[in-house]
Amino acid sequence: MADTIKWPRVACAALLVAAVSGACDTKAQFAPSLPPAAGFRVDDGVLKLWTGTPCEGVVRLRLTFDSGTQQSTEQVWTAPRPGVQVERMDLLRTGGGSSPDGGGPLQVQTPLPAGYNWTKASSIAVTVDGPKANGAKADVAQVLRESAQHPSGSYLFGQRGWMDVAEVQRENRKSFLTVCTPDPE
């Protein structure tokens, strides 16, 4: 009789250990196998985005400055379904406000707060809705400081550094994924 009482306790303890061990995995369950990245640069006072490869069917593009902090602020662009193709996009002026072309086929749905100075943010994150996509993040100070030191065709792809078309084509799916590149695994 004592053995039958211990068995459920042992089984529960084993399940608890398995659950706790599984919870300690440092990689998110749906994280891509390679780090995602998007390119940013500033030219003539305009923050520019390059997704690295075309993103088809984009219905929302969200820029978040200082994500995960109390200073977190975002700007959101939208397009009606079936969405639009996005690869390169002028985002914001350093003096505030949207880019001169208003973002192209996407229209601002949620503007940055009046008077918000995005150049004082520490980070910028971009997410794309519509196609299956991954978010990407970059350091605002680095983008502002280093853009003029790199040719106009080079963009800062987060931890990957400054890359041009040939470098993105060579490294995409090998050392990183552009935000709209499907995970090779």
N, C-alpha and C positions, 0 to 999 in steps of 0.2 A: 504494500500500500504506500509506503514511504517513497518508493521509486516512481510511482505514478504521479505523485504530487510534485516531485523535483523536475520531471520531464518538461512540463509547461514552463517552468521558471528558466530552465536551460535554453529552451527554444526561444523564449522572449529575450533572454540575455544575448543570444547569438544574433537575433534580428536587430537588436539595439546596436550592437557593435558594428554590424554590417551597414546600418543606416548612418551611424556617426562617421564611419570610415569613408563612405561614399560622399558624405557632405563635405569632406575635407579636400576633395578634388579641386585644384586651383584653376582649372580651365572650365569655363562656362559650357554647359551642355551643348548649346547650339553655336558656339564660337567657331569662326572659320579656322581652317588648318594653317593659314598664313595670315600675317597682320594686314588688315585693310588700310588703304591710304587714298587720299585725294590730294590734288595739288592746289596750292594757294600762292599768290604773289600780289604785289602792289605795283601798278604802273600808272604814272601821272595822277597819283592820288586815288586810284580806284582799286579796291580789293577784287581780285579775280579768282575764279574757281576753274579748275580743269579736273574732270572726273577721271581722266586717264584713258578711258575707253567710253564709247557712247552708252548712255543709260536710256533705254527705250521705254516709253509708256509712263513717264514721270508725271504724277499727279500732285506731288507735294515735295518741296525741298525746304529743309529746316536748317537754319544756322543758329547755333547756340553758343553764346560767349560765356566763358567761365562756368561751364556745366558742372553741376554737383555742388555749387557754392551758393551762398546767400545773394551773391551778385549776379547769378545766372539770368541771362536775358536772351531772348530769341527773336528772330525775324523769320517769317514763313511766307513762301511763295507757293501758289497753287495753279493748276491748269485743269480744265474739265476732262473727264474721261473721253477718250481712251488714253489721254495723257500726251506728252510731247517728248521729243528726244532732247536730252541735255548732255553736252560734253564740255563746253566752255561757256562761262557765264560771268558777266560783270555784276558784282554784288553791291558794294557800298563805296561811297566816297570817304576819304579820310576826314573830311570836314563834317560828315554826317549825312544821312539820307541815302536813298537808293542810288544805284548807278545811273548814268545818263540815259541808257536805253530802257530803264525800268525792269531789267532782268530778262528781256526777250520774250519768248512765248509764255513764260510764267509771270503771273501778276502777284504783287505783294498782297497777302491776305492779312498778315499781322506785322505791322511795321515795328521797328525798334522804338522804344519810348522817346518822346521829344527830348532833345538835348543829350541823348546817350552818346558817349564817345567810345566807340568800339576799339579804338587804338589803345585804350588804357586797360583793356581786358588782358588776361594772361593766356587764355586759350580760345580756340574756335573749333567747334565740332560741326560736321555736316551729316545730315541723314537724308536719304532719298526714299520716297514712298511711291509705289506703283510696281516697278520691277523688284525682283528679289535683290536686295542690296545690303551692304554693310555700312555702318557709320565710320567716319574717320575724324581725326583730330590733329590740330597743328598748334604751334606756339606763335601767338600773335606778335610778340616782340621780335622773334626771329624772322618772321615774314617781313615785317616793317624794316628791320635792320639790314637784311641781306638781299632783298629783291633787286636793288640797284646794282649789286655786285654780280648778278647773273644775267645771261642773255634773255631777251623777252620770251623765248620759247621754253625756258626752264621754269619749273614750279617746285615749291617745297612740298615734298610728299612725306610729311611727318618725320619719323625716325629714319626713313630711307634717304633723306636729304634732297638736294636739288637734282631734278631729272628733266631731260628733254624727251621728245617723242621716241627716239631710238632706244634710250635707256628704259623707258616705261615698257615699250614693246618687248625688250629683252628680258626684263626682270619680272613682269607680270606673270603670275602663276608659278614663279620660281622662288622669289624671296618675299613677295607681297602680293596682294590682290587689289586691283582698283576697286572702287566701291561697288560697281555693278558687274564685276567679273564673278561668275559662279565658282564656288569652291571646288577645286579639282578632286577632292576626296569624296 
